[in-house]
Amino acid sequence: MKTIAIMNVKGGVGKTMTACNMAHILASDYHQRVLLVDADPSGNASAFFNISAEDGGLTELLQGTVARYADIVQETDWPRLHVLPCDSSLFSVELAVGLDREHSPHKAILDMCSAIAAGGEYDLVIIDCPPSFTPSAVAALRAADSVIVPVKMDAFSVLGMDFLLDQLAAVRRINGKAQLDGILVTIWHNCECNVQGEQELRSRGFRVFEQHIRRSDKTDESTWMRSPICEYSRTCSTARDYRNFVAEFVRDGGLHDGQI
């Protein structure tokens, strides 16, 4: 079992869309049993699949008011794809609790992933992290085997990579296993700033996935329809790009434990 964190400290870069569509493609096209963990208090990944945390979600798991993660996992309309939901109640937990290496309730994410690995219920856990280094984001990174970073090619996103990697290095001093699988260029279109931004990342030694995710109106439309892009518009550029990205991820060994 492998745990993948989808993380960027900057919002608006397609983080949640990447987590949701990657989870859907891996479940539908590659027949993987996938648990998508919504760790973002916005709850957008949950809402994307028409799932509510009203009857329990990540907040309750972190607070210890539910004993088993299986009690709050919900099925989606797509086989092999389940969601552990989240909502804005997570903000209260973030404010109330600092991250304690051994005793924080945020250790529940690591414990959950360990229980999943031992029980064999899922092949992959994909965590949609919040766009900041909150305690739950650090806890997700502690539990992760690998990290994928969606990046929009503007100057602030590129410059923010140094901060992100500094924080990832700090987490690895606690975790020791989380590896950067690569950077996924999102909301892409063919212009000089996108080309220069990608060249800058590559020149600094970052692994950048060959496949870009092109911007498309169909992406926004799919969120209104609560449908993965490959179901909503199977032939649009974004659907083709996400399928090609996942194929690249799988081809490079991304379904296996540890670093690609």
Phi and psi in degrees as GROMACS dihedral restraints (atoms count N, CA, C in turn):
[ dihedral_restraints ]
;  ai    aj    ak    al  type     phi  dphi    fc
    3     4     5     6     1  -121.4    20    10
    4     5     6     7     1   141.6    20    10
    6     7     8     9     1  -113.4    20    10
    7     8     9    10     1   125.3    20    10
    9    10    11    12     1  -118.9    20    10
   10    11    12    13     1   125.1    20    10
   12    13    14    15     1   -98.4    20    10
   13    14    15    16     1   128.9    20    10
   15    16    17    18     1   -99.8    20    10
   16    17    18    19     1   113.5    20    10
   18    19    20    21     1  -140.1    20    10
   19    20    21    22     1   136.1    20    10
   21    22    23    24     1  -155.6    20    10
   22    23    24    25     1   137.9    20    10
   24    25    26    27     1   -78.9    20    10
   25    26    27    28     1    -3.1    20    10
   27    28    29    30     1  -110.7    20    10
   28    29    30    31     1   132.0    20    10
   30    31    32    33     1   -80.2    20    10
   31    32    33    34     1   171.2    20    10
   33    34    35    36     1    73.6    20    10
   34    35    36    37     1    23.1    20    10
   36    37    38    39     1  -111.9    20    10
   37    38    39    40     1     8.6    20    10
   39    40    41    42     1    84.4    20    10
   40    41    42    43     1    24.6    20    10
   42    43    44    45     1   -63.2    20    10
   43    44    45    46     1   -54.3    20    10
   45    46    47    48     1   -67.3    20    10
   46    47    48    49     1   -39.1    20    10
   48    49    50    51     1   -60.7    20    10
   49    50    51    52     1   -38.8    20    10
   51    52    53    54     1   -65.9    20    10
   52    53    54    55     1   -46.1    20    10
   54    55    56    57     1   -60.2    20    10
   55    56    57    58     1   -47.0    20    10
   57    58    59    60     1   -67.9    20    10
   58    59    60    61     1   -46.2    20    10
   60    61    62    63     1   -74.2    20    10
   61    62    63    64     1   -34.4    20    10
   63    64    65    66     1   -63.1    20    10
   64    65    66    67     1   -44.4    20    10
   66    67    68    69     1   -60.9    20    10
   67    68    69    70     1   -43.8    20    10
   69    70    71    72     1   -64.3    20    10
   70    71    72    73     1   -45.4    20    10
   72    73    74    75     1   -66.0    20    10
   73    74    75    76     1   -41.7    20    10
   75    76    77    78     1   -64.5    20    10
   76    77    78    79     1   -36.4    20    10
   78    79    80    81     1   -74.5    20    10
   79    80    81    82     1   -42.9    20    10
   81    82    83    84     1   -82.1    20    10
   82    83    84    85     1   -45.3    20    10
   84    85    86    87     1   -91.3    20    10
   85    86    87    88     1   -28.6    20    10
   87    88    89    90     1  -113.3    20    10
   88    89    90    91     1     3.4    20    10
   90    91    92    93     1    55.6    20    10
   91    92    93    94     1    35.4    20    10
   93    94    95    96     1   -87.9    20    10
   94    95    96    97     1   143.9    20    10
   96    97    98    99     1   -86.0    20    10
   97    98    99   100     1   112.2    20    10
   99   100   101   102     1  -118.1    20    10
  100   101   102   103     1   132.0    20    10
  102   103   104   105     1  -109.3    20    10
  103   104   105   106     1   118.3    20    10
  105   106   107   108     1   -95.6    20    10
  106   107   108   109     1   116.7    20    10
  108   109   110   111     1   -99.2    20    10
  109   110   111   112     1   117.9    20    10
  111   112   113   114     1   -87.0    20    10
  112   113   114   115     1   106.5    20    10
  114   115   116   117     1  -109.7    20    10
  115   116   117   118     1    15.5    20    10
  117   118   119   120     1  -104.4    20    10
  118   119   120   121     1   121.0    20    10
  120   121   122   123     1   -58.0    20    10
  121   122   123   124     1   -16.6    20    10
  123   124   125   126     1   -64.2    20    10
  124   125   126   127     1   -25.2    20    10
  126   127   128   129     1    68.1    20    10
  127   128   129   130     1    21.0    20    10
  129   130   131   132     1   -68.2    20    10
  130   131   132   133     1   -37.2    20    10
  132   133   134   135     1   -64.6    20    10
  133   134   135   136     1   -38.0    20    10
  135   136   137   138     1   -64.8    20    10
  136   137   138   139     1   -48.2    20    10
  138   139   140   141     1   -61.8    20    10
  139   140   141   142     1   -34.0    20    10
  141   142   143   144     1   -57.1    20    10
  142   143   144   145     1   -35.2    20    10
  144   145   146   147     1  -102.6    20    10
  145   146   147   148     1    18.8    20    10
  147   148   149   150     1    58.4    20    10
  148   149   150   151     1    41.7    20    10
  150   151   152   153     1  -119.2    20    10
  151   152   153   154     1   138.2    20    10
  153   154   155   156     1  -111.8    20    10
  154   155   156   157     1   148.0    20    10
  156   157   158   159     1   -95.0    20    10
  157   158   159   160     1    14.5    20    10
  159   160   161   162     1   -58.6    20    10
  160   161   162   163     1   -36.8    20    10
  162   163   164   165     1   -94.7    20    10
  163   164   165   166     1    13.3    20    10
  165   166   167   168     1   126.1    20    10
  166   167   168   169     1   143.3    20    10
  168   169   170   171     1  -161.8    20    10
  169   170   171   172     1  -152.8    20    10
  171   172   173   174     1   -61.2    20    10
  172   173   174   175     1   -36.2    20    10
  174   175   176   177     1   -56.4    20    10
  175   176   177   178     1   -48.0    20    10
  177   178   179   180     1   -67.0    20    10
  178   179   180   181     1   -34.7    20    10
  180   181   182   183     1   -64.9    20    10
  181   182   183   184     1   -43.0    20    10
  183   184   185   186     1   -69.2    20    10
  184   185   186   187     1   -33.7    20    10
  186   187   188   189     1   -78.3    20    10
  187   188   189   190     1   -14.6    20    10
  189   190   191   192     1    82.2    20    10
  190   191   192   193     1    14.5    20    10
  192   193   194   195     1   -84.6    20    10
  193   194   195   196     1   -10.0    20    10
  195   196   197   198     1  -122.3    20    10
  196   197   198   199     1   138.4    20    10
  198   199   200   201     1   -88.9    20    10
  199   200   201   202     1   -28.7    20    10
  201   202   203   204     1  -123.8    20    10
  202   203   204   205     1   130.4    20    10
  204   205   206   207     1   -61.9    20    10
  205   206   207   208     1   -31.0    20    10
  207   208   209   210     1   -62.0    20    10
  208   209   210   211     1   -23.1    20    10
  210   211   212   213     1   -72.2    20    10
  211   212   213   214     1   -17.6    20    10
  213   214   215   216     1  -119.1    20    10
  214   215   216   217     1    -0.4    20    10
  216   217   218   219     1   -75.1    20    10
  217   218   219   220     1   138.7    20    10
  219   220   221   222     1  -123.4    20    10
  220   221   222   223     1   147.3    20    10
  222   223   224   225     1   -77.4    20    10
  223   224   225   226     1   154.4    20    10
  225   226   227   228     1  -106.7    20    10
  226   227   228   229     1  -175.3    20    10
  228   229   230   231     1   -76.8    20    10
  229   230   231   232     1    -3.0    20    10
  231   232   233   234     1  -115.4    20    10
  232   233   234   235     1   131.1    20    10
  234   235   236   237     1   -57.1    20    10
  235   236   237   238     1   144.8    20    10
  237   238   239   240     1    71.5    20    10
  238   239   240   241     1     4.5    20    10
  240   241   242   243     1  -118.2    20    10
  241   242   243   244     1   114.6    20    10
  243   244   245   246     1  -118.4    20    10
  244   245   246   247     1   159.0    20    10
  246   247   248   249     1  -129.7    20    10
  247   248   249   250     1   133.7    20    10
  249   250   251   252     1   -99.5    20    10
  250   251   252   253     1   109.3    20    10
  252   253   254   255     1   -82.1    20    10
  253   254   255   256     1   171.9    20    10
  255   256   257   258     1  -150.4    20    10
  256   257   258   259     1   158.0    20    10
  258   259   260   261     1  -149.0    20    10
  259   260   261   262     1  -171.2    20    10
  261   262   263   264     1   -66.3    20    10
  262   263   264   265     1   -12.5    20    10
  264   265   266   267     1   -62.2    20    10
  265   266   267   268     1   -19.0    20    10
  267   268   269   270     1   -62.8    20    10
  268   269   270   271     1   -26.8    20    10
  270   271   272   273     1   -56.3    20    10
  271   272   273   274     1   -40.7    20    10
  273   274   275   276     1   -64.6    20    10
  274   275   276   277     1   -36.0    20    10
  276   277   278   279     1   -67.6    20    10
  277   278   279   280     1   -42.2    20    10
  279   280   281   282     1   -61.5    20    10
  280   281   282   283     1   -38.1    20    10
  282   283   284   285     1   -73.7    20    10
  283   284   285   286     1   -32.4    20    10
  285   286   287   288     1   -87.1    20    10
  286   287   288   289     1   -23.4    20    10
  288   289   290   291     1  -124.6    20    10
  289   290   291   292     1   128.7    20    10
  291   292   293   294     1   -89.1    20    10
  292   293   294   295     1   161.3    20    10
  294   295   296   297     1   -81.8    20    10
  295   296   297   298     1   112.1    20    10
  297   298   299   300     1  -102.1    20    10
  298   299   300   301     1   127.0    20    10
  300   301   302   303     1   -55.9    20    10
  301   302   303   304     1   -37.1    20    10
  303   304   305   306     1  -111.8    20    10
  304   305   306   307     1   -28.5    20    10
  306   307   308   309     1  -113.6    20    10
  307   308   309   310     1    -5.4    20    10
  309   310   311   312     1   -66.6    20    10
  310   311   312   313     1   144.0    20    10
  312   313   314   315     1   -62.0    20    10
  313   314   315   316     1   -17.1    20    10
  315   316   317   318     1   -66.9    20    10
  316   317   318   319     1   -13.6    20    10
  318   319   320   321     1   -64.0    20    10
  319   320   321   322     1   -11.8    20    10
  321   322   323   324     1   -60.7    20    10
  322   323   324   325     1   -31.6    20    10
  324   325   326   327     1   -66.1    20    10
  325   326   327   328     1   -44.8    20    10
  327   328   329   330     1   -63.9    20    10
  328   329   330   331     1   -43.3    20    10
  330   331   332   333     1   -62.5    20    10
  331   332   333   334     1   -40.0    20    10
  333   334   335   336     1   -61.7    20    10
  334   335   336   337     1   -46.8    20    10
  336   337   338   339     1   -64.0    20    10
  337   338   339   340     1   -36.0    20    10
  339   340   341   342     1   -65.6    20    10
  340   341   342   343     1   -40.1    20    10
  342   343   344   345     1   -67.1    20    10
  343   344   345   346     1   -38.4    20    10
  345   346   347   348     1   -64.4    20    10
  346   347   348   349     1   -44.1    20    10
  348   349   350   351     1   -61.4    20    10
  349   350   351   352     1   -39.9    20    10
  351   352   353   354     1   -71.5    20    10
  352   353   354   355     1   -35.8    20    10
  354   355   356   357     1   -86.1    20    10
  355   356   357   358     1   -21.6    20    10
  357   358   359   360     1    73.7    20    10
  358   359   360   361     1    21.6    20    10
  360   361   362   363     1   -72.4    20    10
  361   362   363   364     1   -28.7    20    10
  363   364   365   366     1  -132.8    20    10
  364   365   366   367     1   153.3    20    10
  366   367   368   369     1   -89.5    20    10
  367   368   369   370     1   -31.7    20    10
  369   370   371   372     1  -141.0    20    10
  370   371   372   373     1   141.3    20    10
  372   373   374   375     1  -115.7    20    10
  373   374   375   376     1   124.7    20    10
  375   376   377   378     1  -114.4    20    10
  376   377   378   379     1   124.7    20    10
  378   379   380   381     1  -109.4    20    10
  379   380   381   382     1   121.3    20    10
  381   382   383   384     1   -86.8    20    10
  382   383   384   385     1   100.9    20    10
  384   385   386   387     1   -78.9    20    10
  385   386   387   388     1   156.7    20    10
  387   388   389   390     1   -70.9    20    10
  388   389   390   391     1   158.4    20    10
  390   391   392   393     1   -83.4    20    10
  391   392   393   394     1    45.9    20    10
  393   394   395   396     1  -168.0    20    10
  394   395   396   397     1   164.7    20    10
  396   397   398   399     1   -90.9    20    10
  397   398   399   400     1    68.7    20    10
  399   400   401   402     1   -79.7    20    10
  400   401   402   403     1   167.5    20    10
  402   403   404   405     1   -55.7    20    10
  403   404   405   406     1   -37.5    20    10
  405   406   407   408     1   -70.5    20    10
  406   407   408   409     1   -32.4    20    10
  408   409   410   411     1   -65.8    20    10
  409   410   411   412     1   -44.7    20    10
  411   412   413   414     1   -64.3    20    10
  412   413   414   415     1   -39.2    20    10
  414   415   416   417     1   -63.6    20    10
  415   416   417   418     1   -39.0    20    10
  417   418   419   420     1   -63.9    20    10
  418   419   420   421     1   -41.7    20    10
  420   421   422   423     1   -67.2    20    10
  421   422   423   424     1   -33.4    20    10
  423   424   425   426     1   -61.0    20    10
  424   425   426   427     1   -35.2    20    10
  426   427   428   429     1   -85.4    20    10
  427   428   429   430     1   -15.0    20    10
  429   430   431   432     1   -80.0    20    10
  430   431   432   433     1   145.4    20    10
  432   433   434   435     1   -84.9    20    10
  433   434   435   436     1   -32.7    20    10
  435   436   437   438     1  -149.4    20    10
  436   437   438   439     1   162.4    20    10
  438   439   440   441     1  -130.3    20    10
  439   440   441   442     1   133.4    20    10
  441   442   443   444     1  -114.9    20    10
  442   443   444   445     1   132.2    20    10
  444   445   446   447     1  -115.3    20    10
  445   446   447   448     1   105.2    20    10
  447   448   449   450     1   -73.2    20    10
  448   449   450   451     1   135.8    20    10
  450   451   452   453     1  -137.2    20    10
  451   452   453   454     1   129.9    20    10
  453   454   455   456     1   -90.2    20    10
  454   455   456   457     1   135.5    20    10
  456   457   458   459     1   -80.8    20    10
  457   458   459   460     1    56.4    20    10
  459   460   461   462     1  -104.3    20    10
  460   461   462   463     1   165.6    20    10
  462   463   464   465     1   -60.8    20    10
  463   464   465   466     1   -39.4    20    10
  465   466   467   468     1   -68.6    20    10
  466   467   468   469     1   -35.7    20    10
  468   469   470   471     1   -66.7    20    10
  469   470   471   472     1   -43.2    20    10
  471   472   473   474     1   -65.5    20    10
  472   473   474   475     1   -45.4    20    10
  474   475   476   477     1   -64.3    20    10
  475   476   477   478     1   -30.3    20    10
  477   478   479   480     1   -72.6    20    10
  478   479   480   481     1   -10.7    20    10
  480   481   482   483     1   -62.9    20    10
  481   482   483   484     1   -36.6    20    10
  483   484   485   486     1   -61.6    20    10
  484   485   486   487     1   -44.4    20    10
  486   487   488   489     1   -63.0    20    10
  487   488   489   490     1   -44.5    20    10
  489   490   491   492     1   -59.9    20    10
  490   491   492   493     1   -44.8    20    10
  492   493   494   495     1   -70.4    20    10
  493   494   495   496     1   -32.6    20    10
  495   496   497   498     1   -61.0    20    10
  496   497   498   499     1   -43.4    20    10
  498   499   500   501     1   -69.1    20    10
  499   500   501   502     1   -38.8    20    10
  501   502   503   504     1   -62.8    20    10
  502   503   504   505     1   -39.1    20    10
  504   505   506   507     1   -63.0    20    10
  505   506   507   508     1   -38.9    20    10
  507   508   509   510     1   -64.9    20    10
  508   509   510   511     1   -40.4    20    10
  510   511   512   513     1   -64.8    20    10
  511   512   513   514     1   -38.8    20    10
  513   514   515   516     1   -65.1    20    10
  514   515   516   517     1   -24.5    20    10
  516   517   518   519     1   -67.7    20    10
  517   518   519   520     1   -23.4    20    10
  519   520   521   522     1   -90.9    20    10
  520   521   522   523     1   -45.0    20    10
  522   523   524   525     1   -87.9    20    10
  523   524   525   526     1   -54.9    20    10
  525   526   527   528     1    86.8    20    10
  526   527   528   529     1    -7.7    20    10
  528   529   530   531     1  -122.7    20    10
  529   530   531   532     1   -21.2    20    10
  531   532   533   534     1   -65.4    20    10
  532   533   534   535     1   122.6    20    10
  534   535   536   537     1  -116.9    20    10
  535   536   537   538     1   149.3    20    10
  537   538   539   540     1   -81.7    20    10
  538   539   540   541     1   107.4    20    10
  540   541   542   543     1   -67.4    20    10
  541   542   543   544     1   -38.8    20    10
  543   544   545   546     1   161.9    20    10
  544   545   546   547     1   172.5    20    10
  546   547   548   549     1  -104.3    20    10
  547   548   549   550     1   130.7    20    10
  549   550   551   552     1  -107.1    20    10
  550   551   552   553     1   116.6    20    10
  552   553   554   555     1   -78.3    20    10
  553   554   555   556     1   121.0    20    10
  555   556   557   558     1  -117.0    20    10
  556   557   558   559     1   168.4    20    10
  558   559   560   561     1    49.8    20    10
  559   560   561   562     1    43.9    20    10
  561   562   563   564     1   -88.0    20    10
  562   563   564   565     1   142.1    20    10
  564   565   566   567     1  -145.0    20    10
  565   566   567   568     1   159.8    20    10
  567   568   569   570     1   -79.1    20    10
  568   569   570   571     1    96.5    20    10
  570   571   572   573     1  -147.0    20    10
  571   572   573   574     1   164.8    20    10
  573   574   575   576     1   -63.2    20    10
  574   575   576   577     1   -38.0    20    10
  576   577   578   579     1   -66.4    20    10
  577   578   579   580     1   -34.9    20    10
  579   580   581   582     1   -67.2    20    10
  580   581   582   583     1   -42.2    20    10
  582   583   584   585     1   -63.5    20    10
  583   584   585   586     1   -45.4    20    10
  585   586   587   588     1   -66.0    20    10
  586   587   588   589     1   -40.2    20    10
  588   589   590   591     1   -61.7    20    10
  589   590   591   592     1   -42.9    20    10
  591   592   593   594     1   -67.3    20    10
  592   593   594   595     1   -40.1    20    10
  594   595   596   597     1   -61.0    20    10
  595   596   597   598     1   -38.5    20    10
  597   598   599   600     1   -62.2    20    10
  598   599   600   601     1   -44.8    20    10
  600   601   602   603     1   -64.3    20    10
  601   602   603   604     1   -43.9    20    10
  603   604   605   606     1   -65.5    20    10
  604   605   606   607     1   -37.8    20    10
  606   607   608   609     1   -66.4    20    10
  607   608   609   610     1   -22.7    20    10
  609   610   611   612     1   -93.1    20    10
  610   611   612   613     1     8.4    20    10
  612   613   614   615     1    89.8    20    10
  613   614   615   616     1     7.9    20    10
  615   616   617   618     1   -77.9    20    10
  616   617   618   619     1   142.5    20    10
  618   619   620   621     1   -80.8    20    10
  619   620   621   622     1   123.0    20    10
  621   622   623   624     1  -115.4    20    10
  622   623   624   625     1   126.1    20    10
  624   625   626   627     1   -58.7    20    10
  625   626   627   628     1   142.0    20    10
  627   628   629   630     1   -65.1    20    10
  628   629   630   631     1   -35.9    20    10
  630   631   632   633     1   -78.6    20    10
  631   632   633   634     1   129.4    20    10
  633   634   635   636     1   -97.6    20    10
  634   635   636   637     1   157.8    20    10
  636   637   638   639     1  -106.7    20    10
  637   638   639   640     1   107.6    20    10
  639   640   641   642     1   -73.0    20    10
  640   641   642   643     1   149.0    20    10
  642   643   644   645     1   -74.6    20    10
  643   644   645   646     1   145.8    20    10
  645   646   647   648     1  -158.4    20    10
  646   647   648   649     1   142.0    20    10
  648   649   650   651     1   -62.1    20    10
  649   650   651   652     1   -26.2    20    10
  651   652   653   654     1   -63.0    20    10
  652   653   654   655     1   -27.9    20    10
  654   655   656   657     1   -63.1    20    10
  655   656   657   658     1   -49.9    20    10
  657   658   659   660     1   -64.6    20    10
  658   659   660   661     1   -39.3    20    10
  660   661   662   663     1   -60.6    20    10
  661   662   663   664     1   -38.2    20    10
  663   664   665   666     1   -64.2    20    10
  664   665   666   667     1   -29.7    20    10
  666   667   668   669     1   -69.2    20    10
  667   668   669   670     1   -36.0    20    10
  669   670   671   672     1   -66.7    20    10
  670   671   672   673     1   -33.1    20    10
  672   673   674   675     1   -87.2    20    10
  673   674   675   676     1    -3.0    20    10
  675   676   677   678     1    53.7    20    10
  676   677   678   679     1    50.8    20    10
  678   679   680   681     1  -140.0    20    10
  679   680   681   682     1   135.2    20    10
  681   682   683   684     1   -55.7    20    10
  682   683   684   685     1   146.2    20    10
  684   685   686   687     1   -60.1    20    10
  685   686   687   688     1   -32.3    20    10
  687   688   689   690     1   -74.6    20    10
  688   689   690   691     1   -13.9    20    10
  690   691   692   693     1   -95.1    20    10
  691   692   693   694     1   -37.8    20    10
  693   694   695   696     1   -72.5    20    10
  694   695   696   697     1   -45.1    20    10
  696   697   698   699     1  -146.4    20    10
  697   698   699   700     1    85.0    20    10
  699   700   701   702     1   -62.9    20    10
  700   701   702   703     1   -26.3    20    10
  702   703   704   705     1  -105.3    20    10
  703   704   705   706     1     2.9    20    10
  705   706   707   708     1   -71.0    20    10
  706   707   708   709     1   162.9    20    10
  708   709   710   711     1   -60.6    20    10
  709   710   711   712     1   -39.8    20    10
  711   712   713   714     1   -66.3    20    10
  712   713   714   715     1   -40.2    20    10
  714   715   716   717     1   -62.3    20    10
  715   716   717   718     1   -45.2    20    10
  717   718   719   720     1   -62.9    20    10
  718   719   720   721     1   -39.3    20    10
  720   721   722   723     1   -66.5    20    10
  721   722   723   724     1   -43.4    20    10
  723   724   725   726     1   -65.8    20    10
  724   725   726   727     1   -37.6    20    10
  726   727   728   729     1   -64.0    20    10
  727   728   729   730     1   -42.3    20    10
  729   730   731   732     1   -67.6    20    10
  730   731   732   733     1   -36.2    20    10
  732   733   734   735     1   -63.4    20    10
  733   734   735   736     1   -46.7    20    10
  735   736   737   738     1   -64.5    20    10
  736   737   738   739     1   -37.5    20    10
  738   739   740   741     1   -61.6    20    10
  739   740   741   742     1   -41.0    20    10
  741   742   743   744     1   -63.9    20    10
  742   743   744   745     1   -43.7    20    10
  744   745   746   747     1   -58.8    20    10
  745   746   747   748     1   -46.1    20    10
  747   748   749   750     1   -68.3    20    10
  748   749   750   751     1   -43.6    20    10
  750   751   752   753     1   -59.3    20    10
  751   752   753   754     1   -34.0    20    10
  753   754   755   756     1   -87.4    20    10
  754   755   756   757     1    10.3    20    10
  756   757   758   759     1    92.5    20    10
  757   758   759   760     1    18.3    20    10
  759   760   761   762     1   -68.2    20    10
  760   761   762   763     1   -14.3    20    10
  762   763   764   765     1   -84.9    20    10
  763   764   765   766     1    -5.0    20    10
  765   766   767   768     1   -95.8    20    10
  766   767   768   769     1   154.1    20    10
  768   769   770   771     1   -61.5    20    10
  769   770   771   772     1   146.1    20    10
  771   772   773   774     1    86.8    20    10
  772   773   774   775     1  -167.4    20    10
  774   775   776   777     1   -72.9    20    10
  775   776   777   778     1   141.7    20    10
